[in-house]
């Protein structure tokens, strides 16, 4: 790949015009989706490429050894039978800057007939929470302008009762503690598990 193309190769619909791309086709979303998914779990992707020679991608994905207790709890959570749908008709504010994550949450909760409003950063979420009466808030942690922790703290200054569920790629004990101290009601890890998300929201309704 050329040096010029590498500057914006992770952008949506980015593609380099050459004989190979003309032959193979594609819409230029592969690298954008890959980079988003890796960033979602707290990883990174690096590329070294020379035109007409070759390309090497290096992925770094953080992992942590899990305790036997947490492993067994995770397995049990996966087995949870879906509870009665109490989400239908409820107004949910989803604060999430990543378009792919918004699509995932929208798909899951729309199937439960929830009413959804989206904010692309924490400040926008705080303002919407002031203007409208929501039943529950889903709050991403890493967002531009204002992160989810600060947004939760500000919302708690004028609404102490609304459930705020943190959604984060980081699920270490210290990250969960930060969420709870900021005013979150729960801390769920990404990628979002459909059954766990639905059951957690149902619990608050």
Secondary structure, 3 states (H helix, E strand, C coil): CCHHHHCCCCCCCCCCCCHHHHHHCCCCCHHHHHHHHHHHCCCEEEEEEECCCEEEEEEECCCCCCCHHHHHHHHHHHCCCCCCCCCCCCEEEEECCCHHHHHHHHHHHHCCCCEEEEECCHHHHHHHHHHCCCCEEEEECCCCCCCHHHHHHHHHCCCCCCEEEEEECCCCHHHHHHHHHHCCCEEEECCCCHHHHHHHHHHHC
